[in-house]
Each structure stands twice: as C-alpha cells, then as structure tokens.
Amino acid sequence: MASLSPYILTLITFIPLVAAIVVLIIPGKNERAIKNWAILVSLIPLALSIWLAVDYYFQYLPSGGGMKYQVSVEWIPDLNAFYHMGVDGLSIPLIFLTTLLSTLCLYYSSRTIKKRVKEFFFLFLLLEMGMLGVFVSLDYVLFYVFWEIGLVPMYFLIAIWGQAKDRPQYAAIKFFIFTLVGSVAMLLAILGVYFVTGTFDIVEAAKAKPFANDMFLGSLAFWGFFLGFAIKVPSFPFHTWLPDAHTAAPTAGSVILAGVLLKLGAYGFLRIVLPTLPNAFKAWSLVVVALGVISIIYGAFVCMAQWDLKRLIAYSSVSHMGYVMLGIGAAAFGVGATEQATINSQAMAINGAALQMFNHGIITGGLFFLVGIIYPIGGHMIWGGGWLANLGFHDFAGSTVVHSVGGWAALLGILFLGPRIGKYGKDGSINAIPGHSMALATLGGLILWLGWFGFNPGSTMAANTDIARIAVTTAMAAAAGVAAATAYAWLRLGTPDLSMIVNGSLAGLVAITASCAVVSITDSVFIGLIAGALVVEAVITFDKLHIDDPVGATSVHLVNGIWGTLAVGLFANPAVQDGVTGLFHGGGFRQLGVQVLGVAVVGAFTVALSAALWFVTRAVLGMRVSPDEEYMGLDKSEMGLEAYPSDVTTGEYTRAREA
C-alpha cells in the first residue's frame, strides 16, 4: 500500500466522480445495477480513507504529524495555481467521516429512492467528490472549485427528492441563495489574499501573513471569509436556511448535510482564516465567541418548541456547532500569546473544536437515520393512515410514536455500551454515582413540564375547547406522578428521593401523552399515579439487571410510553371523545388489544433497526472512551475544563472505581 501514497488523495477524491460518470452510462431502467454500482464503488474511498488514517497514525503522528501525502502539479500557470493536495490530523478524520456517511447514505437510498434513480445517485456521488475535494485541497482555486461543486448537487437533492409537504423548492432556493452569497464573499477574500501574496497556495499564503500590518484590509478579508464559512456552519444569525433544508431534504440529504456539509465551514475557519489572518481574527475573536454563545443558547431553546424531529435536530445542530465556533473564537483570542498556559489553552480550544466537528457528524448522522427510518415508519403506521390507525390504534401526541421509540433505541444503546466503570461491583453490588446538581435537574424537569403544555394541547392543531381540557389532564397526570413517585420511593427506598420525584413528573407527562384527549380529568390522575410508581420500580429493576441508565430515561420514556399507550385501552371515555372506548368504560378488550398490538409491533421494529445501528457504530467507530477519560470526566478530556468542583465528585467516583 505504500506505493499508493503519492496517489491516495487523488484516488479518494475522484473515484466517486468516475462512479458518477458510469452511473450516467448505465441504462436508467436498470435501477438495481445503478444502486449496486454506486454502493460498491463508494466502499473504495471508505477503505482508502481507513488506510490513510491508520498509516498517518502509525507513520507520521509519533513524529509530530504535519501536512503529509502532498501532491503538487502546476495547473494554471498564468494564475500560479497548482493541483496541490495534502492532509493532516485535522482533515483525515473528516475524510473518513465523509466516506463513511456517503456509503451509508447510498445504501439507505438504494432502499428508499424510487423516482429518477439515475439522477439521484449521480448527484450524490458528485456531491461526495466535492466534499472530499474541500478537505484535501491546499490551493485556493482548487478549494473554491470543490466548494462550489457541492452546492449544485445539494440544491437538486432537496428540490427534487424532498418531501412535498415541506416545500422542498423553497428550501432548496433558500439554501442556494444563502450559500451563493457566502461563496461570492469568500471569492473576494481569496482574490484579496492572492493580490497581496501572489499565490493561491493555501500553505504559502498562510506563511506570508497577508494584511498583517493593515488591519482595515485584513478585516475586510476576514469578514469575506467569515461570511462564506459562517453561513455554511451555520452560525447565528446566518442559520435560517438550515431548518428548512433539513426538514425538506430526503433522509440521505439530511444526514450528509448535518454530518459533513456543516463541517466545511468550520474546517475553513481552521484551515484558512486562523493561520492566514491571525491578527484580524484576533481583533474580531470576541464577536465570533459571542455569536457562538448565542448559537448554543438560541438553538437549544428553539429545539424545545419544535414538533418536527428533523427540524428539532436541525436547531440542535445550530447549538452544537456553536460550541465549535466558541472553540475557534477562543483559539483566535489567544493568537500571539507568550504565556505557556494560554498557548496550551489555545491548543485545547482547537482540538476541542475539531473533535466536536467529528462527534457532531457521527451523532447527527445517526440521529437522522433514526428519524428518517424508524420514526417515519412507526409514525405512518399510527398517524399517517397506516394499518394500525385503520385498526383503531390511538396515540394522540406520541407515547408510542415519540417516547417509546426513543426509549427502545436508548435501551439498545445502553446494552451495547455497557455500564459505567464502577457502577456495579464484582459481587453484583450496586454503587451509587449521584448527579452533581439536583437543583439544575429539578429546574430541567420543571422546564420540561412547562414545555409539555405545548406538546399535548398543541397537538390539537386547532383553537377549540379541547385545548383547555387537554392542558388540565396533562397537568393532573404530572402532579399525580409527583405524588406517587414521592410516596412509592419513600416506601421502597426509605426516603423521598428527589431524582425519583422529578422523574415522577416526567413519567406522568409521558403516560398521559397518548390519552390526554380521550380520558376524563379523574382518570388522568389514576394514569399519573400509576406512572409515578412505575418509574420508581423501573429504575430499581433496571439497576438490579445491571442496565446502567444514569438519569432514568428508559424508565420514563420507554416504560411509561408503553403504560400510557395501554392506558388508552383502559381509560378511554366515549363521553370525552366519541369513537374510542376503553375497558373501564364499557368498551371491552378490543381497544386494549389493539393498543397492545401497536406497542409490540413498534417496539419490535425499533429494537431490530436500533440494534443494527448500534452494532455498526460500535464495530466501526467504537462507543466508549478510555477508562482514564471516563474516570476523569468528558468535560475534562474533551473540553479541557472541570464542570464540577473536585470535592463534589472525587470521593464518589473513587469509591465506585475501586469497587
């Protein structure tokens, strides 16, 4: 494989282009051949990227890494532009991420894309080439060409294969206009750098430090690059194209958009802006930091108001990428520092930003696959006129469709991940690893309770008197859950555990979600009381089974998602809503039987697909950090900061680890 080194980057970049050209040659009627060819050829860049990462790790990283596998051939002599490629520790993980997600997207699309198959796979392979080209280019002209190549395929993927109900043409045009404006600004900045340095070579231009003594022109160049890259990240306030694009795009488009395309902007800041315009970047670093902080907070709060899961993940991406921008801005603030502590902090900020880019790509890619496969199919069975809906299955706001689906997926994740170190002793004993701030946990529970008044009453989708009644049943179930969890925890544990009380309120909310529109206020209290007791018993039972769920999420969402769905078959009252009658109101066992069937079918489907997703994740990427990092805490190993005082955690974790 060593003989491949001079050609490895060219092969990784252009094999998708060759595959795309062959796709155009294959007759359009032979859809199976097109799909199989695209998937098969995509495995080659994936395999080469794995070899690239392994070879770099063992051959170059021990001696300091740096830019390797470079190839430089004169391309446009009159412009002094070169076909210059190279990679280092920043770009190699992103190349692997691109090839991995591209292969997974192509495989998934082979099962779901039914119209204009040839065009879809041609455009997707062209998009893969464009993304890979950005990560390997060390010449501004080459970088810009690859940057623009990714714009057109993504536009068509959204516009043609997007979901009609989500206005795909509008979302595609919005994406195109935003990105085009950023591209023009970036082009002007590139030309400015070229006129000063006389070269399009990214590495040489960075060494020349253009505009180092001219803050005005340096700031203009900085803001040109900033606009181009910040729109792609996207950073507040340039983020408004993202939710529409994510929602309208086909699942594969959403995965690649969140997993890779957003990283192009952050990569541009680290590869080009920070090393080339350090003084201008430092001058404006606090603005970048402020926008990063706003993105983090704004994206998180807007997530709470979303009904569409794709839109929710889109806004979460704004929040998560805000951390990347925060790290980049912090690194820029440290430019020129001479104190070793500041230099170390700058390095940690860059490493944290790069790591968050990769982590976000993996996590959001998996989430969009989850949302794009499990949630729509389960939701269609129940809410989209599917066979369960035709049988009379009732789940008003999602005890099964939302909560138990997430609970099943989380349970499988817990089983594949395994317990935290020290949680369970060799003798089978259970060691408590308490939370660090019950005040914040309680506040979070109260915020969720408040948000549920949008979740349940808002699902009526109409302004009528049902909203008030649903709000009351929701509140009563939550209050009953608190009371039951308090009493039951006191009975079982000998103390009214606050964490159980908080989860009791959430359990009542999850349980009432399916039936809030079809049960009386009195019955909602009974549903909440049972939910509060169930969540306490479920937490205890999962611990006895050595299923380590630190916050009791499966006990809340899975166990009470199931209970809430079954409660429809018991408490549904025709006097509240005609057409749904439970066992306790004269409806017999029919409605209960349908609810049991729905729970079983959605559960089996979610478990099967979640197991496959977690298996691939563990096999390809791994799921655990090292024991030392786990003991230290991810806040320290990934962010370089202590999130909690050492006296709060040291004793508990030390005792747990030693056990």
C-alpha positions in Angstrom: 0.0 0.0 0.0 3.0 2.3 0.4 3.2 2.7 -3.4 -0.3 4.3 -3.2 0.9 7.2 -1.1 1.5 9.7 -3.9 -1.9 9.0 -5.4 -4.0 8.2 -2.4 -5.7 11.6 -2.2 -6.4 11.8 -5.9 -8.0 8.3 -5.7 -10.1 9.1 -2.7 -11.3 12.3 -4.3 -12.0 11.3 -7.9 -13.2 7.7 -7.6 -16.7 9.0 -6.8 -16.6 11.1 -10.0 -15.7 8.0 -12.0 -18.5 6.2 -10.4 -20.9 9.1 -11.2 -19.9 9.0 -14.9 -20.5 5.3 -15.1 -23.9 5.8 -13.5 -24.8 8.1 -16.4 -23.8 5.3 -18.8 -25.9 2.6 -17.2 -29.4 2.5 -18.7 -31.9 4.3 -16.5 -34.2 1.3 -16.5 -31.6 -0.9 -14.8 -32.1 0.7 -11.4 -30.7 -2.2 -9.4 -27.4 -2.1 -11.3 -27.1 1.7 -10.7 -27.7 1.3 -7.0 -25.4 -1.7 -6.5 -22.6 0.0 -8.5 -22.8 3.2 -6.5 -22.7 1.4 -3.2 -19.9 -0.9 -4.3 -17.6 1.8 -5.6 -18.3 4.0 -2.5 -16.6 1.3 -0.5 -13.3 2.0 -2.2 -12.8 5.6 -0.9 -14.0 4.4 2.5 -11.4 1.6 2.6 -8.7 4.1 1.4 -9.7 6.6 4.0 -9.3 4.0 6.7 -5.9 3.0 5.4 -5.0 6.7 5.2 -5.9 7.3 8.9 -4.1 4.1 10.1 -1.0 4.9 8.1 -0.9 8.5 9.2 -1.4 7.5 12.9 1.5 5.0 12.9 3.9 6.5 10.4 3.6 10.3 10.9 1.8 11.1 14.2 4.6 9.8 16.5 7.0 12.3 14.9 4.6 15.3 15.1 2.2 14.8 12.2 2.0 17.8 9.9 0.9 18.0 6.3 1.5 14.7 4.5 0.7 12.8 1.3 1.2 16.0 -0.6 1.0 16.2 -4.4 1.6 19.5 -6.2 1.4 19.8 -10.0 1.2 23.0 -12.0 -2.4 23.5 -13.1 -3.0 27.1 -14.4 0.5 28.7 -14.9 -0.8 32.2 -15.7 -2.5 32.3 -12.3 0.2 30.4 -10.4 -2.5 27.9 -9.5 -1.5 24.3 -8.7 -3.2 21.0 -8.3 -2.0 20.9 -4.7 -3.4 18.4 -2.2 -2.4 17.3 1.3 -3.8 16.2 4.6 -3.0 16.3 8.3 -4.6 15.5 11.6 -7.4 18.0 11.0 -8.6 16.8 7.6 -8.1 13.0 7.9 -11.0 12.4 10.4 -13.3 14.5 8.2 -12.3 12.5 5.1 -13.2 9.3 6.9 -16.4 10.8 8.2 -17.4 11.8 4.6 -16.7 8.4 3.0 -18.4 6.6 5.9 -21.6 8.6 5.8 -21.6 8.7 2.0 -21.6 4.9 1.8 -24.3 4.6 4.5 -26.4 7.2 2.7 -26.1 5.4 -0.6 -27.0 2.1 0.9 -30.1 3.6 2.6 -31.1 5.5 -0.5 -31.0 2.2 -2.5 -33.9 1.1 -0.4 -35.9 4.3 -0.4 -35.3 6.3 -3.6 -37.9 5.2 -6.2 -38.0 8.1 -8.7 -35.3 9.4 -11.0 -32.8 6.9 -9.5 -30.0 7.6 -12.1 -30.1 11.3 -11.4 -30.1 10.9 -7.6 -27.1 8.6 -7.4 -25.2 10.6 -10.0 -25.7 13.8 -8.0 -24.9 12.2 -4.7 -21.6 10.8 -5.9 -20.8 14.2 -7.4 -21.5 15.7 -4.0 -19.2 13.2 -2.3 -16.4 14.2 -4.6 -16.9 17.9 -3.9 -16.9 17.4 -0.1 -13.7 15.3 -0.2 -12.0 17.8 -2.5 -12.5 20.6 0.0 -10.8 18.6 2.8 -7.7 17.7 0.6 -7.2 21.0 -1.3 -4.2 23.2 -0.5 -4.8 25.6 -3.4 -7.4 28.3 -3.2 -8.6 27.8 -6.8 -8.9 24.0 -6.3 -10.6 24.6 -2.9 -13.1 27.0 -4.4 -14.0 24.7 -7.3 -14.7 21.8 -5.0 -16.6 24.1 -2.6 -18.9 25.1 -5.4 -19.3 21.6 -6.8 -21.1 20.7 -3.5 -23.6 23.5 -3.9 -25.4 22.3 -7.1 -26.0 18.6 -6.2 -27.4 19.5 -2.8 -29.8 22.0 -4.3 -31.2 19.3 -6.6 -31.3 16.7 -3.9 -33.5 18.9 -1.8 -35.6 20.3 -4.6 -36.4 17.1 -6.5 -36.4 14.4 -3.8 -37.6 16.5 -0.9 -40.9 15.9 0.8 -43.7 17.9 -0.9 -45.3 18.9 2.3 -42.1 20.6 3.4 -41.8 23.0 0.4 -38.6 21.5 -1.0 -38.3 24.0 -3.8 -38.5 26.9 -1.3 -35.9 25.2 1.0 -33.6 24.4 -1.9 -33.7 28.0 -3.3 -33.1 29.4 0.2 -30.1 27.1 0.7 -28.7 28.1 -2.8 -29.1 31.8 -2.2 -27.5 31.8 1.2 -24.6 29.6 0.1 -24.1 31.6 -3.1 -23.9 34.9 -1.2 -21.3 33.3 1.1 -19.3 32.0 -1.8 -19.1 35.4 -3.5 -17.9 37.0 -0.3 -15.3 34.2 0.1 -14.2 34.6 -3.5 -13.5 38.3 -2.9 -11.4 37.4 0.2 -9.5 34.8 -1.8 -8.7 37.3 -4.5 -7.5 39.8 -1.9 -5.1 37.3 -0.4 -3.9 36.4 -3.9 -3.2 40.1 -4.9 -1.1 40.6 -1.8 0.8 37.3 -1.7 0.9 36.5 -5.4 0.0 32.8 -4.8 -3.1 30.7 -4.5 -1.3 28.2 -2.4 -3.1 28.0 1.0 0.0 27.0 3.0 2.3 29.6 1.4 -0.3 32.3 1.7 -0.6 31.5 5.4 3.2 31.8 5.8 3.1 35.2 4.1 0.6 36.5 6.7 -1.2 38.9 4.3 -2.6 42.2 5.7 -0.6 41.7 8.9 0.1 45.4 9.0 -3.1 46.7 7.5 -6.0 46.0 9.9 -8.6 47.6 7.7 -7.9 45.4 4.6 -7.3 42.4 6.9 -10.7 42.9 8.5 -12.3 43.1 5.1 -10.7 39.8 4.1 -11.6 38.3 7.4 -15.3 39.2 7.0 -15.3 37.9 3.5 -14.1 34.5 4.7 -16.3 34.7 7.7 -19.5 35.2 5.7 -18.7 32.3 3.4 -17.8 29.9 6.2 -20.3 31.1 8.9 -23.2 30.6 6.5 -22.1 27.0 6.0 -21.6 26.2 9.7 -24.2 27.8 10.1 -23.7 30.3 12.9 -26.3 32.7 14.2 -27.7 34.8 12.5 -27.0 33.1 9.2 -28.7 29.8 10.2 -32.2 30.3 8.9 -31.7 28.2 5.8 -30.8 25.1 7.8 -34.1 24.1 9.4 -36.0 24.3 6.1 -33.3 22.4 4.2 -33.1 19.7 6.9 -36.8 19.3 7.0 -37.4 19.2 3.3 -34.4 17.1 2.3 -34.6 13.3 1.9 -33.1 11.4 4.7 -29.8 10.8 3.0 -29.6 14.5 2.2 -30.2 15.4 5.8 -27.6 13.0 7.0 -24.9 14.4 4.7 -25.9 17.9 5.3 -25.6 17.6 9.1 -22.8 15.2 9.1 -20.4 16.7 6.6 -21.6 19.9 4.8 -21.8 21.9 8.0 -18.2 20.9 8.8 -16.9 22.5 5.6 -17.5 26.0 7.2 -15.8 25.1 10.5 -12.9 23.5 8.5 -12.5 26.7 6.5 -12.0 28.7 9.7 -9.4 26.3 11.0 -7.6 25.6 7.7 -7.7 29.1 6.2 -8.8 32.0 8.3 -7.0 31.3 11.6 -3.5 30.6 10.1 -3.8 33.2 7.2 -5.4 36.2 9.0 -4.4 35.6 12.7 -4.3 39.3 13.6 -7.6 40.2 12.1 -9.2 37.1 13.5 -7.9 38.0 17.0 -9.3 41.5 16.6 -12.8 40.1 15.9 -12.5 37.0 18.1 -14.9 38.2 20.8 -17.6 38.7 18.1 -17.1 35.1 17.0 -17.2 33.9 20.6 -20.4 35.9 21.2 -22.1 34.5 18.1 -21.0 31.0 19.2 -22.6 31.5 22.6 -25.8 32.9 21.1 -26.0 29.9 18.7 -25.6 27.5 21.6 -28.3 29.1 23.7 -30.7 30.1 20.9 -30.5 26.7 19.1 -31.2 24.8 22.4 -34.2 26.9 23.3 -35.7 26.8 19.8 -35.4 23.0 19.9 -37.9 22.9 22.7 -40.6 24.5 20.5 -40.2 22.1 17.6 -42.8 19.4 16.6 -40.9 18.0 13.6 -38.0 15.8 14.7 -35.9 16.8 11.6 -36.4 20.4 12.5 -35.5 19.7 16.1 -32.2 18.1 15.1 -31.5 21.0 12.7 -31.8 23.5 15.5 -29.7 21.2 17.8 -27.0 21.4 15.1 -27.0 25.2 15.3 -26.5 24.8 19.1 -23.8 22.1 18.8 -21.9 23.9 16.0 -22.0 26.9 18.3 -19.6 25.0 20.5 -17.2 24.6 17.5 -17.4 28.4 16.8 -16.8 29.1 20.5 -13.7 27.0 20.5 -12.4 28.6 17.3 -13.1 32.1 18.6 -11.3 31.2 21.8 -8.3 29.9 19.9 -8.2 33.2 17.8 -8.3 35.2 21.0 -5.1 33.5 22.1 -3.1 34.4 19.0 0.3 35.9 19.8 0.3 34.8 23.4 3.6 34.0 25.0 2.4 32.5 28.3 2.5 28.7 28.1 -0.8 28.4 29.9 -2.5 30.5 27.2 -0.8 28.6 24.4 -1.9 25.3 25.9 -5.5 26.6 26.2 -5.4 27.7 22.6 -4.3 24.2 21.5 -7.1 22.7 23.6 -9.7 25.0 22.0 -8.6 24.0 18.5 -8.6 20.3 19.5 -12.0 20.6 21.1 -13.5 22.3 18.1 -12.1 19.7 15.7 -13.3 16.9 18.0 -16.7 18.4 18.3 -16.9 18.6 14.5 -16.3 14.9 14.1 -18.5 13.9 17.1 -21.4 16.0 15.8 -21.1 14.5 12.3 -21.4 10.9 13.7 -24.1 11.7 16.2 -26.4 13.8 13.9 -25.9 11.3 11.1 -27.1 8.5 13.3 -30.0 10.7 14.6 -31.2 11.5 11.1 -31.0 7.8 10.1 -33.1 7.1 13.2 -35.6 9.8 12.4 -35.6 9.0 8.7 -36.2 5.3 9.1 -37.7 4.3 12.5 -39.8 7.4 13.3 -41.5 7.9 9.9 -42.4 4.2 9.5 -43.7 3.9 13.1 -45.4 7.3 12.8 -47.0 6.4 9.5 -48.5 3.2 10.9 -50.3 5.3 13.5 -50.6 8.9 12.3 -50.3 8.5 8.6 -53.3 6.4 7.8 -51.4 3.2 8.2 -52.7 -0.2 9.2 -52.5 0.4 12.9 -54.5 3.5 12.5 -57.1 1.6 10.5 -57.4 -0.9 13.3 -58.2 1.9 15.7 -54.9 2.3 17.5 -54.8 5.6 19.4 -51.8 7.6 20.3 -52.8 11.3 20.5 -49.4 13.0 20.9 -46.9 10.2 20.9 -46.5 8.0 24.0 -45.5 5.3 21.5 -44.5 7.1 18.3 -42.2 9.5 20.1 -41.4 8.3 23.6 -41.3 4.5 23.4 -39.4 4.7 20.1 -36.7 6.8 21.7 -36.8 4.6 24.8 -36.3 1.4 22.9 -33.4 2.9 20.9 -31.9 4.2 24.1 -32.2 0.8 25.8 -30.4 -0.9 23.0 -27.7 1.8 23.2 -27.3 1.2 26.9 -26.9 -2.6 26.3 -24.3 -2.1 23.6 -22.4 0.5 25.6 -22.4 -1.3 28.9 -22.4 0.2 32.4 -20.1 2.9 33.7 -16.9 1.8 35.3 -17.5 1.1 39.0 -21.3 1.2 38.8 -21.6 -2.5 39.6 -19.2 -4.4 41.8 -17.8 -7.8 41.1 -20.0 -9.2 43.8 -23.1 -7.8 42.0 -23.5 -4.8 44.3 -24.8 -1.5 43.0 -22.7 1.6 43.6 -24.4 4.9 43.5 -22.9 7.6 41.3 -25.1 10.5 42.1 -25.8 13.5 40.0 -23.8 16.7 40.6 -26.6 19.3 40.8 -30.1 18.2 41.8 -31.1 21.9 41.7 -30.4 22.0 38.0 -32.0 18.6 37.4 -35.2 19.8 39.2 -35.2 23.0 37.1 -34.8 21.0 34.0 -37.8 18.8 35.0 -39.9 21.9 35.6 -39.0 23.4 32.2 -40.0 20.2 30.5 -43.3 20.2 32.4 -43.9 23.7 31.1 -43.0 22.6 27.6 -45.5 19.8 27.7 -48.3 22.3 27.6 -47.2 23.0 24.0 -46.6 19.3 23.3 -50.0 17.9 24.3 -52.5 20.7 23.9 -50.7 22.0 20.8 -51.3 18.6 19.1 -55.0 19.5 18.7 -53.8 21.7 15.8 -56.9 23.8 16.2 -58.1 26.5 18.6 -61.1 25.0 20.4 -62.2 24.0 23.9 -60.3 20.7 23.7 -57.0 22.6 24.4 -58.1 23.6 27.9 -59.2 20.1 28.9 -56.0 18.5 27.5 -53.9 21.0 29.4 -55.7 20.1 32.6 -55.4 16.3 32.1 -51.7 16.8 31.3 -51.1 18.9 34.5 -53.1 16.5 36.7 -51.2 13.4 35.4 -47.9 15.1 36.1 -48.9 16.2 39.6 -50.2 12.7 40.4 -46.9 11.3 39.1 -45.0 13.5 41.6 -47.2 12.4 44.5 -47.0 8.7 43.6 -43.2 8.8 43.0 -42.7 10.5 46.3 -44.8 8.0 48.3 -43.5 4.9 46.4 -39.9 6.0 46.7 -40.3 6.6 50.4 -41.9 3.2 50.7 -39.3 1.3 48.7 -36.1 3.3 49.5 -36.9 4.7 52.9 -36.5 8.3 51.6 -38.4 10.6 49.3 -35.6 10.6 46.6 -35.7 14.0 44.7 -34.4 12.4 41.5 -37.4 10.0 41.6 -39.8 12.8 42.3 -38.5 14.7 39.2 -38.8 11.6 37.1 -42.3 11.0 38.5 -43.5 14.3 37.0 -42.0 13.3 33.6 -43.4 9.8 33.9 -46.9 11.3 34.4 -46.4 13.6 31.4 -45.2 10.8 29.1 -48.0 8.4 30.2 -50.8 11.0 29.6 -49.5 11.9 26.2 -51.3 9.1 24.3 -54.7 9.5 26.1 -54.8 13.2 27.1 -57.6 13.9 24.6 -59.8 10.9 25.3 -59.8 10.5 29.1 -61.5 12.4 31.9 -59.6 14.5 34.4 -60.3 11.9 37.1 -58.8 9.1 35.0 -55.8 11.3 34.2 -55.0 11.3 37.9 -55.1 7.5 38.0 -52.8 7.3 34.9 -50.3 9.7 36.6 -50.4 7.8 39.9 -49.6 4.5 38.2 -46.9 6.2 36.1 -45.2 7.7 39.2 -45.0 4.3 40.9 -43.9 2.6 37.7 -40.9 4.9 37.1 -39.5 4.3 40.6 -39.9 0.5 40.3 -38.4 0.6 36.7 -35.3 2.5 37.9 -34.8 -0.1 40.7 -35.4 -3.0 38.4 -33.1 -1.8 35.6 -30.4 -1.3 38.3 -30.9 -4.9 39.5 -30.5 -6.1 36.0 -27.3 -4.1 35.7 -28.7 -1.9 33.0 -27.0 1.4 33.7 -29.3 4.3 32.9 -27.8 7.3 34.7 -30.9 9.6 34.5 -33.7 7.0 34.3 -34.6 8.0 30.7 -35.7 4.5 29.8 -37.8 4.2 32.9 -39.5 7.5 32.0 -39.9 7.3 28.2 -39.9 3.5 27.5 -41.8 2.1 30.4 -44.3 4.9 30.7 -44.6 5.3 27.0 -45.8 1.7 27.0 -48.0 2.3 30.0 -49.5 5.5 28.6 -50.4 3.7 25.3 -52.0 0.8 27.1 -53.9 3.3 29.4 -55.9 4.3 26.3 -57.3 0.8 26.1 -58.3 1.0 29.8 -59.5 4.6 30.4 -60.7 6.0 27.1 -64.1 7.6 27.7 -66.6 8.0 24.9 -68.2 10.8 26.8 -64.9 12.7 26.3 -64.3 11.8 22.7 -66.6 9.6 20.7 -65.1 6.6 18.9 -62.5 5.4 21.5 -63.8 3.4 24.4 -61.6 1.7 27.0 -62.3 -1.4 29.1 -63.3 0.5 32.2 -66.0 2.5 30.3 -67.7 -0.5 28.6 -65.6 -0.9 25.6 -64.4 -4.5 26.3 -61.0 -5.7 25.4 -60.9 -4.7 21.8 -59.2 -1.3 22.2 -56.8 -2.7 24.8 -55.9 -5.5 22.3 -55.2 -3.0 19.5 -53.0 -0.9 21.9 -51.0 -4.0 22.9 -50.5 -5.0 19.3 -49.3 -1.5 18.4 -46.8 -1.4 21.3 -45.5 -4.8 20.3 -45.1 -4.0 16.6 -43.5 -0.6 17.0 -41.2 -2.0 19.8 -40.0 -5.0 17.7 -39.4 -2.8 14.6 -37.4 -0.2 16.7 -35.4 -2.8 18.5 -34.4 -4.5 15.3 -33.2 -1.3 13.5 -31.7 0.2 16.6 -29.6 -2.9 17.3 -28.3 -2.8 13.7 -27.4 0.9 14.1 -25.7 0.5 17.4 -23.8 -2.7 16.2 -22.4 -0.8 13.2 -21.5 2.2 15.4 -19.6 0.1 17.9 -17.9 -2.0 15.2 -16.8 0.9 13.1 -16.3 3.8 15.5 -16.4 2.4 19.0 -18.7 3.7 21.7 -16.5 4.2 24.8 -13.7 6.5 25.8 -10.7 5.1 27.7 -11.1 4.2 31.3 -8.9 7.1 32.4 -11.0 9.5 30.4 -14.2 8.0 31.8 -12.9 8.4 35.3 -11.6 11.9 34.7 -14.9 13.0 33.0 -15.6 14.0 29.4 -15.8 17.7 30.5 -12.1 17.5 31.2 -10.9 15.2 28.4 -12.9 16.8 25.6 -13.4 20.4 26.7 -10.3 20.9 28.9 -12.4 22.2 31.9 -13.8 20.9 35.1 -17.6 21.2 35.0 -17.9 20.4 38.7 -15.8 21.1 41.8 -13.5 18.2 42.6 -14.8 17.9 46.1 -18.2 17.1 44.7 -17.1 14.2 42.6 -13.8 12.7 43.7 -15.0 10.7 46.7 -18.0 9.2 45.0 -16.1 8.2 41.8 -13.1 7.0 43.6 -15.2 4.6 45.8 -17.1 3.5 42.7 -14.0 2.9 40.7 -12.2 1.0 43.4 -15.3 -1.2 43.8 
